[in-house]
Amino acid sequence: MSEIKLNKARAHNRPAACLVAALTYVAITLCHPALAQNAQSTPVSIEARISLEWDQTKGVYIAIGDAIVEQDDKRLKADEIIARYDPQSKGRDLTDVTATGSVVFVNGDNVARGAKLDYIIGDETYDLAGPQAIVTSPRGRMTATGSITYNASDIAKKQVVASGAAAYEDDTGRVVEGERVVAFLAEDGSIKTIDAKGEAKVVTPKGIVATADRLNYVAATDRADLFGNVKIIDRDNIMRGARAEVEFDKEISRLLSDNTGKRVTGVLKP
């Protein structure tokens, strides 16, 4: 097993060919940020089982075979990782990373898993592709068959967008589902509100199920506003209407009609 280490002082003197080690385990230590733009650069390691290529002209690193990139509390693992930087920049800070095949991205307490990850480093934004994309955190988890996009470019408007049979489950067991689920986050990463469209649904830990064409859920008040073909199921009780306001913590549901004149209905069992 061989190991190669680099630093910025000698980066210009080492030919790219020396960084290709087929069918070996290779490790590189760099002196610029990789997975986040830190105020002060910290060491980054890149390693791979099959090969590692460095194209200094294009500003590209290509790691193949159980590839891993690590910095601080961030760790990206995949079958193949391509990391890019501007070769004309002074610090050669990485700008974006693409990981393909069995992707696992650990960022502190958050873990993202999927088939492919495209990460824009400066914007703190990534797109995670399915078919079984999942992002977990201590507060809950988001899943989707299509993709999950995390966008923290605006600290006041951080959001997670999941598409394709998407679902968010918090640490209490409450679930919000839809073909498209958008979670708006507070600065500390906690959920503020969730919008769901397309077979939207909320399932509470007590077993209350509310479905609609679309819904908006507010975490602070544990309340949801539902729109279109609303149905609320609470044990043997079923209520239907065009709109609804549901306070889950208080177990209060208000079914409302719309301008079509269609009546609000309910089947209530004592």
Contacts in CASP RR format, 6 or more apart in sequence:
PFRMAT RR
TARGET T0000
AUTHOR 0000-0000-0000
METHOD contacts of the structure
MODEL  1
MSEIKLNKARAHNRPAACLVAALTYVAITLCHPALAQNAQSTPVSIEARI
SLEWDQTKGVYIAIGDAIVEQDDKRLKADEIIARYDPQSKGRDLTDVTAT
GSVVFVNGDNVARGAKLDYIIGDETYDLAGPQAIVTSPRGRMTATGSITY
NASDIAKKQVVASGAAAYEDDTGRVVEGERVVAFLAEDGSIKTIDAKGEA
KVVTPKGIVATADRLNYVAATDRADLFGNVKIIDRDNIMRGARAEVEFDK
EISRLLSDNTGKRVTGVLKP
1 24 0 8 1.000
1 25 0 8 1.000
2 21 0 8 1.000
2 24 0 8 1.000
2 25 0 8 1.000
2 26 0 8 1.000
3 25 0 8 1.000
3 26 0 8 1.000
3 27 0 8 1.000
4 18 0 8 1.000
4 19 0 8 1.000
4 21 0 8 1.000
4 26 0 8 1.000
4 27 0 8 1.000
4 28 0 8 1.000
5 27 0 8 1.000
5 28 0 8 1.000
5 29 0 8 1.000
6 14 0 8 1.000
6 28 0 8 1.000
6 29 0 8 1.000
6 30 0 8 1.000
7 29 0 8 1.000
7 30 0 8 1.000
7 31 0 8 1.000
8 30 0 8 1.000
8 31 0 8 1.000
8 32 0 8 1.000
8 91 0 8 1.000
8 92 0 8 1.000
11 56 0 8 1.000
11 92 0 8 1.000
12 56 0 8 1.000
16 53 0 8 1.000
16 54 0 8 1.000
16 55 0 8 1.000
16 56 0 8 1.000
19 26 0 8 1.000
19 28 0 8 1.000
19 52 0 8 1.000
19 53 0 8 1.000
19 54 0 8 1.000
20 51 0 8 1.000
20 52 0 8 1.000
20 53 0 8 1.000
21 51 0 8 1.000
21 52 0 8 1.000
22 50 0 8 1.000
22 51 0 8 1.000
23 49 0 8 1.000
23 50 0 8 1.000
23 51 0 8 1.000
24 49 0 8 1.000
24 50 0 8 1.000
25 47 0 8 1.000
25 48 0 8 1.000
25 49 0 8 1.000
26 47 0 8 1.000
26 48 0 8 1.000
26 51 0 8 1.000
26 52 0 8 1.000
26 63 0 8 1.000
27 45 0 8 1.000
27 46 0 8 1.000
27 47 0 8 1.000
28 45 0 8 1.000
28 46 0 8 1.000
28 47 0 8 1.000
28 52 0 8 1.000
28 54 0 8 1.000
28 61 0 8 1.000
29 43 0 8 1.000
29 44 0 8 1.000
29 45 0 8 1.000
30 43 0 8 1.000
30 44 0 8 1.000
30 45 0 8 1.000
30 46 0 8 1.000
31 41 0 8 1.000
31 43 0 8 1.000
31 44 0 8 1.000
32 41 0 8 1.000
32 44 0 8 1.000
32 85 0 8 1.000
32 91 0 8 1.000
32 92 0 8 1.000
32 93 0 8 1.000
32 94 0 8 1.000
33 41 0 8 1.000
33 42 0 8 1.000
33 44 0 8 1.000
33 71 0 8 1.000
33 93 0 8 1.000
33 94 0 8 1.000
33 121 0 8 1.000
34 44 0 8 1.000
34 46 0 8 1.000
34 69 0 8 1.000
34 71 0 8 1.000
34 74 0 8 1.000
34 83 0 8 1.000
34 94 0 8 1.000
34 97 0 8 1.000
34 121 0 8 1.000
35 44 0 8 1.000
35 69 0 8 1.000
35 71 0 8 1.000
35 74 0 8 1.000
35 76 0 8 1.000
35 94 0 8 1.000
35 97 0 8 1.000
35 107 0 8 1.000
35 119 0 8 1.000
35 121 0 8 1.000
36 71 0 8 1.000
36 72 0 8 1.000
36 74 0 8 1.000
36 121 0 8 1.000
36 122 0 8 1.000
36 124 0 8 1.000
37 93 0 8 1.000
37 121 0 8 1.000
37 122 0 8 1.000
38 72 0 8 1.000
41 91 0 8 1.000
41 93 0 8 1.000
42 71 0 8 1.000
42 72 0 8 1.000
43 71 0 8 1.000
44 69 0 8 1.000
44 70 0 8 1.000
44 71 0 8 1.000
44 94 0 8 1.000
45 68 0 8 1.000
45 69 0 8 1.000
45 70 0 8 1.000
45 71 0 8 1.000
46 52 0 8 1.000
46 61 0 8 1.000
46 63 0 8 1.000
46 67 0 8 1.000
46 68 0 8 1.000
46 69 0 8 1.000
46 81 0 8 1.000
46 83 0 8 1.000
47 63 0 8 1.000
47 67 0 8 1.000
47 68 0 8 1.000
48 63 0 8 1.000
48 64 0 8 1.000
48 65 0 8 1.000
48 66 0 8 1.000
48 67 0 8 1.000
48 68 0 8 1.000
48 81 0 8 1.000
49 65 0 8 1.000
49 66 0 8 1.000
49 67 0 8 1.000
50 64 0 8 1.000
50 65 0 8 1.000
50 66 0 8 1.000
51 62 0 8 1.000
51 63 0 8 1.000
51 64 0 8 1.000
51 65 0 8 1.000
52 61 0 8 1.000
52 62 0 8 1.000
52 63 0 8 1.000
52 64 0 8 1.000
53 60 0 8 1.000
53 61 0 8 1.000
53 62 0 8 1.000
54 60 0 8 1.000
54 61 0 8 1.000
55 61 0 8 1.000
55 62 0 8 1.000
56 87 0 8 1.000
57 87 0 8 1.000
58 84 0 8 1.000
58 87 0 8 1.000
59 84 0 8 1.000
59 85 0 8 1.000
59 86 0 8 1.000
59 87 0 8 1.000
59 92 0 8 1.000
60 82 0 8 1.000
60 83 0 8 1.000
60 84 0 8 1.000
60 85 0 8 1.000
61 81 0 8 1.000
61 82 0 8 1.000
61 83 0 8 1.000
61 84 0 8 1.000
62 80 0 8 1.000
62 81 0 8 1.000
62 82 0 8 1.000
63 69 0 8 1.000
63 80 0 8 1.000
63 81 0 8 1.000
63 82 0 8 1.000
63 83 0 8 1.000
64 79 0 8 1.000
64 80 0 8 1.000
65 79 0 8 1.000
65 80 0 8 1.000
66 77 0 8 1.000
66 79 0 8 1.000
67 77 0 8 1.000
67 78 0 8 1.000
67 79 0 8 1.000
67 80 0 8 1.000
67 81 0 8 1.000
67 99 0 8 1.000
68 75 0 8 1.000
68 76 0 8 1.000
68 77 0 8 1.000
68 81 0 8 1.000
69 75 0 8 1.000
69 76 0 8 1.000
69 81 0 8 1.000
69 83 0 8 1.000
69 97 0 8 1.000
70 76 0 8 1.000
73 106 0 8 1.000
73 107 0 8 1.000
73 108 0 8 1.000
74 105 0 8 1.000
74 106 0 8 1.000
74 107 0 8 1.000
74 108 0 8 1.000
75 104 0 8 1.000
75 105 0 8 1.000
75 106 0 8 1.000
76 97 0 8 1.000
76 99 0 8 1.000
76 103 0 8 1.000
76 104 0 8 1.000
76 105 0 8 1.000
76 106 0 8 1.000
76 117 0 8 1.000
76 119 0 8 1.000
77 99 0 8 1.000
77 102 0 8 1.000
77 103 0 8 1.000
77 104 0 8 1.000
77 105 0 8 1.000
78 99 0 8 1.000
78 100 0 8 1.000
78 101 0 8 1.000
78 102 0 8 1.000
78 103 0 8 1.000
78 104 0 8 1.000
78 117 0 8 1.000
79 100 0 8 1.000
79 101 0 8 1.000
79 102 0 8 1.000
80 99 0 8 1.000
80 100 0 8 1.000
80 101 0 8 1.000
81 97 0 8 1.000
81 98 0 8 1.000
81 99 0 8 1.000
81 100 0 8 1.000
82 97 0 8 1.000
82 98 0 8 1.000
82 99 0 8 1.000
83 94 0 8 1.000
83 96 0 8 1.000
83 97 0 8 1.000
84 94 0 8 1.000
84 95 0 8 1.000
84 96 0 8 1.000
84 97 0 8 1.000
85 92 0 8 1.000
85 93 0 8 1.000
85 94 0 8 1.000
85 95 0 8 1.000
86 92 0 8 1.000
86 93 0 8 1.000
86 95 0 8 1.000
93 121 0 8 1.000
94 121 0 8 1.000
95 120 0 8 1.000
95 121 0 8 1.000
95 122 0 8 1.000
96 118 0 8 1.000
96 119 0 8 1.000
96 120 0 8 1.000
96 121 0 8 1.000
97 117 0 8 1.000
97 118 0 8 1.000
97 119 0 8 1.000
97 121 0 8 1.000
98 116 0 8 1.000
98 117 0 8 1.000
98 118 0 8 1.000
98 119 0 8 1.000
99 105 0 8 1.000
99 116 0 8 1.000
99 117 0 8 1.000
99 119 0 8 1.000
100 115 0 8 1.000
100 116 0 8 1.000
100 117 0 8 1.000
101 114 0 8 1.000
101 115 0 8 1.000
101 116 0 8 1.000
102 114 0 8 1.000
102 115 0 8 1.000
103 112 0 8 1.000
103 113 0 8 1.000
103 114 0 8 1.000
103 115 0 8 1.000
103 116 0 8 1.000
103 117 0 8 1.000
103 128 0 8 1.000
104 111 0 8 1.000
104 112 0 8 1.000
104 113 0 8 1.000
104 114 0 8 1.000
105 111 0 8 1.000
105 112 0 8 1.000
105 113 0 8 1.000
105 117 0 8 1.000
105 119 0 8 1.000
105 126 0 8 1.000
105 128 0 8 1.000
109 137 0 8 1.000
109 138 0 8 1.000
110 135 0 8 1.000
110 136 0 8 1.000
110 137 0 8 1.000
111 135 0 8 1.000
111 136 0 8 1.000
111 137 0 8 1.000
112 126 0 8 1.000
112 128 0 8 1.000
112 133 0 8 1.000
112 134 0 8 1.000
112 135 0 8 1.000
112 148 0 8 1.000
112 150 0 8 1.000
113 128 0 8 1.000
113 132 0 8 1.000
113 133 0 8 1.000
113 134 0 8 1.000
113 135 0 8 1.000
114 128 0 8 1.000
114 129 0 8 1.000
114 130 0 8 1.000
114 132 0 8 1.000
114 133 0 8 1.000
114 134 0 8 1.000
115 129 0 8 1.000
115 130 0 8 1.000
115 131 0 8 1.000
115 132 0 8 1.000
115 133 0 8 1.000
116 128 0 8 1.000
116 129 0 8 1.000
116 130 0 8 1.000
117 126 0 8 1.000
117 127 0 8 1.000
117 128 0 8 1.000
117 129 0 8 1.000
118 126 0 8 1.000
118 127 0 8 1.000
119 125 0 8 1.000
119 126 0 8 1.000
120 126 0 8 1.000
122 153 0 8 1.000
123 151 0 8 1.000
123 152 0 8 1.000
123 153 0 8 1.000
124 150 0 8 1.000
124 151 0 8 1.000
124 152 0 8 1.000
124 153 0 8 1.000
125 149 0 8 1.000
125 150 0 8 1.000
125 151 0 8 1.000
125 152 0 8 1.000
125 153 0 8 1.000
126 149 0 8 1.000
126 150 0 8 1.000
127 147 0 8 1.000
127 148 0 8 1.000
127 149 0 8 1.000
128 135 0 8 1.000
128 147 0 8 1.000
128 148 0 8 1.000
128 149 0 8 1.000
128 150 0 8 1.000
129 146 0 8 1.000
129 147 0 8 1.000
130 144 0 8 1.000
130 145 0 8 1.000
130 146 0 8 1.000
130 147 0 8 1.000
130 148 0 8 1.000
131 145 0 8 1.000
131 146 0 8 1.000
132 143 0 8 1.000
132 145 0 8 1.000
133 143 0 8 1.000
133 144 0 8 1.000
133 145 0 8 1.000
133 146 0 8 1.000
133 147 0 8 1.000
133 148 0 8 1.000
133 162 0 8 1.000
134 141 0 8 1.000
134 142 0 8 1.000
134 143 0 8 1.000
134 144 0 8 1.000
134 148 0 8 1.000
135 141 0 8 1.000
135 142 0 8 1.000
135 143 0 8 1.000
135 148 0 8 1.000
135 150 0 8 1.000
135 160 0 8 1.000
137 189 0 8 1.000
138 171 0 8 1.000
139 170 0 8 1.000
139 171 0 8 1.000
139 189 0 8 1.000
139 190 0 8 1.000
139 191 0 8 1.000
140 168 0 8 1.000
140 169 0 8 1.000
140 170 0 8 1.000
140 171 0 8 1.000
141 168 0 8 1.000
141 169 0 8 1.000
142 148 0 8 1.000
142 160 0 8 1.000
142 162 0 8 1.000
142 166 0 8 1.000
142 167 0 8 1.000
142 168 0 8 1.000
142 181 0 8 1.000
142 183 0 8 1.000
143 162 0 8 1.000
143 166 0 8 1.000
143 167 0 8 1.000
143 168 0 8 1.000
143 169 0 8 1.000
144 162 0 8 1.000
144 163 0 8 1.000
144 164 0 8 1.000
144 165 0 8 1.000
144 166 0 8 1.000
144 167 0 8 1.000
144 181 0 8 1.000
145 164 0 8 1.000
145 165 0 8 1.000
145 166 0 8 1.000
146 162 0 8 1.000
146 163 0 8 1.000
146 164 0 8 1.000
146 165 0 8 1.000
146 166 0 8 1.000
147 162 0 8 1.000
147 163 0 8 1.000
147 164 0 8 1.000
148 160 0 8 1.000
148 161 0 8 1.000
148 162 0 8 1.000
148 163 0 8 1.000
148 166 0 8 1.000
149 160 0 8 1.000
149 161 0 8 1.000
149 162 0 8 1.000
150 159 0 8 1.000
150 160 0 8 1.000
151 158 0 8 1.000
151 159 0 8 1.000
151 160 0 8 1.000
151 161 0 8 1.000
152 158 0 8 1.000
155 187 0 8 1.000
156 187 0 8 1.000
157 184 0 8 1.000
158 184 0 8 1.000
158 185 0 8 1.000
158 186 0 8 1.000
158 187 0 8 1.000
158 189 0 8 1.000
159 182 0 8 1.000
159 183 0 8 1.000
159 184 0 8 1.000
159 185 0 8 1.000
160 182 0 8 1.000
160 183 0 8 1.000
160 185 0 8 1.000
161 180 0 8 1.000
161 181 0 8 1.000
161 182 0 8 1.000
161 183 0 8 1.000
162 168 0 8 1.000
162 180 0 8 1.000
162 181 0 8 1.000
162 182 0 8 1.000
162 183 0 8 1.000
163 179 0 8 1.000
163 180 0 8 1.000
164 178 0 8 1.000
164 179 0 8 1.000
164 180 0 8 1.000
165 177 0 8 1.000
165 178 0 8 1.000
165 179 0 8 1.000
166 177 0 8 1.000
166 178 0 8 1.000
166 179 0 8 1.000
166 180 0 8 1.000
166 181 0 8 1.000
166 196 0 8 1.000
167 175 0 8 1.000
167 176 0 8 1.000
167 177 0 8 1.000
167 178 0 8 1.000
167 181 0 8 1.000
168 175 0 8 1.000
168 176 0 8 1.000
168 177 0 8 1.000
168 181 0 8 1.000
168 183 0 8 1.000
168 191 0 8 1.000
168 194 0 8 1.000
169 175 0 8 1.000
170 191 0 8 1.000
170 219 0 8 1.000
172 205 0 8 1.000
173 205 0 8 1.000
174 202 0 8 1.000
174 203 0 8 1.000
174 204 0 8 1.000
174 205 0 8 1.000
174 248 0 8 1.000
175 201 0 8 1.000
175 202 0 8 1.000
175 203 0 8 1.000
176 194 0 8 1.000
176 196 0 8 1.000
176 200 0 8 1.000
176 201 0 8 1.000
176 202 0 8 1.000
176 215 0 8 1.000
176 217 0 8 1.000
177 196 0 8 1.000
177 199 0 8 1.000
177 200 0 8 1.000
177 201 0 8 1.000
177 202 0 8 1.000
177 203 0 8 1.000
178 196 0 8 1.000
178 197 0 8 1.000
178 198 0 8 1.000
178 199 0 8 1.000
178 200 0 8 1.000
178 201 0 8 1.000
179 197 0 8 1.000
179 198 0 8 1.000
179 199 0 8 1.000
180 196 0 8 1.000
180 197 0 8 1.000
180 198 0 8 1.000
181 194 0 8 1.000
181 195 0 8 1.000
181 196 0 8 1.000
182 194 0 8 1.000
182 195 0 8 1.000
182 196 0 8 1.000
183 191 0 8 1.000
183 193 0 8 1.000
183 194 0 8 1.000
184 191 0 8 1.000
184 192 0 8 1.000
184 193 0 8 1.000
184 194 0 8 1.000
184 195 0 8 1.000
185 191 0 8 1.000
185 192 0 8 1.000
186 192 0 8 1.000
190 219 0 8 1.000
191 219 0 8 1.000
192 218 0 8 1.000
192 219 0 8 1.000
192 220 0 8 1.000
193 216 0 8 1.000
193 217 0 8 1.000
193 218 0 8 1.000
193 219 0 8 1.000
194 216 0 8 1.000
194 217 0 8 1.000
194 219 0 8 1.000
195 214 0 8 1.000
195 215 0 8 1.000
195 216 0 8 1.000
195 217 0 8 1.000
196 214 0 8 1.000
196 215 0 8 1.000
196 217 0 8 1.000
197 213 0 8 1.000
197 214 0 8 1.000
198 213 0 8 1.000
198 214 0 8 1.000
199 211 0 8 1.000
200 211 0 8 1.000
200 212 0 8 1.000
200 213 0 8 1.000
200 214 0 8 1.000
200 215 0 8 1.000
200 226 0 8 1.000
201 209 0 8 1.000
201 210 0 8 1.000
201 211 0 8 1.000
201 212 0 8 1.000
201 215 0 8 1.000
202 208 0 8 1.000
202 209 0 8 1.000
202 210 0 8 1.000
202 215 0 8 1.000
202 217 0 8 1.000
202 224 0 8 1.000
202 246 0 8 1.000
202 248 0 8 1.000
203 209 0 8 1.000
204 248 0 8 1.000
206 248 0 8 1.000
206 251 0 8 1.000
207 234 0 8 1.000
207 235 0 8 1.000
208 232 0 8 1.000
208 233 0 8 1.000
208 234 0 8 1.000
208 246 0 8 1.000
208 248 0 8 1.000
208 251 0 8 1.000
209 232 0 8 1.000
209 233 0 8 1.000
209 234 0 8 1.000
210 224 0 8 1.000
210 226 0 8 1.000
210 230 0 8 1.000
210 231 0 8 1.000
210 232 0 8 1.000
210 233 0 8 1.000
210 244 0 8 1.000
210 246 0 8 1.000
210 253 0 8 1.000
211 226 0 8 1.000
211 229 0 8 1.000
211 230 0 8 1.000
211 231 0 8 1.000
211 232 0 8 1.000
212 226 0 8 1.000
212 227 0 8 1.000
212 228 0 8 1.000
212 229 0 8 1.000
212 230 0 8 1.000
212 231 0 8 1.000
212 244 0 8 1.000
213 227 0 8 1.000
213 228 0 8 1.000
213 229 0 8 1.000
214 226 0 8 1.000
214 227 0 8 1.000
214 228 0 8 1.000
215 224 0 8 1.000
215 225 0 8 1.000
215 226 0 8 1.000
215 227 0 8 1.000
216 224 0 8 1.000
216 225 0 8 1.000
217 223 0 8 1.000
217 224 0 8 1.000
218 224 0 8 1.000
221 247 0 8 1.000
222 247 0 8 1.000
222 248 0 8 1.000
222 249 0 8 1.000
223 245 0 8 1.000
223 246 0 8 1.000
223 247 0 8 1.000
223 248 0 8 1.000
224 244 0 8 1.000
224 245 0 8 1.000
224 246 0 8 1.000
224 248 0 8 1.000
225 243 0 8 1.000
225 244 0 8 1.000
225 245 0 8 1.000
225 246 0 8 1.000
226 243 0 8 1.000
226 244 0 8 1.000
226 245 0 8 1.000
226 246 0 8 1.000
227 242 0 8 1.000
227 243 0 8 1.000
228 241 0 8 1.000
228 242 0 8 1.000
228 243 0 8 1.000
229 240 0 8 1.000
229 241 0 8 1.000
229 242 0 8 1.000
230 240 0 8 1.000
230 241 0 8 1.000
230 242 0 8 1.000
230 243 0 8 1.000
230 244 0 8 1.000
230 255 0 8 1.000
231 238 0 8 1.000
231 239 0 8 1.000
231 240 0 8 1.000
231 241 0 8 1.000
232 238 0 8 1.000
232 239 0 8 1.000
232 240 0 8 1.000
232 244 0 8 1.000
232 246 0 8 1.000
232 253 0 8 1.000
232 255 0 8 1.000
234 251 0 8 1.000
234 253 0 8 1.000
235 269 0 8 1.000
236 269 0 8 1.000
237 266 0 8 1.000
237 267 0 8 1.000
237 268 0 8 1.000
237 269 0 8 1.000
238 266 0 8 1.000
238 267 0 8 1.000
239 253 0 8 1.000
239 255 0 8 1.000
239 264 0 8 1.000
239 265 0 8 1.000
239 266 0 8 1.000
239 267 0 8 1.000
239 268 0 8 1.000
240 255 0 8 1.000
240 264 0 8 1.000
240 265 0 8 1.000
240 266 0 8 1.000
241 255 0 8 1.000
241 256 0 8 1.000
241 257 0 8 1.000
241 262 0 8 1.000
241 264 0 8 1.000
241 265 0 8 1.000
242 256 0 8 1.000
242 257 0 8 1.000
242 258 0 8 1.000
242 260 0 8 1.000
242 262 0 8 1.000
242 264 0 8 1.000
243 255 0 8 1.000
243 256 0 8 1.000
243 257 0 8 1.000
243 258 0 8 1.000
244 253 0 8 1.000
244 254 0 8 1.000
244 255 0 8 1.000
244 256 0 8 1.000
245 253 0 8 1.000
245 254 0 8 1.000
245 256 0 8 1.000
246 252 0 8 1.000
246 253 0 8 1.000
246 254 0 8 1.000
247 253 0 8 1.000
255 264 0 8 1.000
255 266 0 8 1.000
256 264 0 8 1.000
257 263 0 8 1.000
257 264 0 8 1.000
END
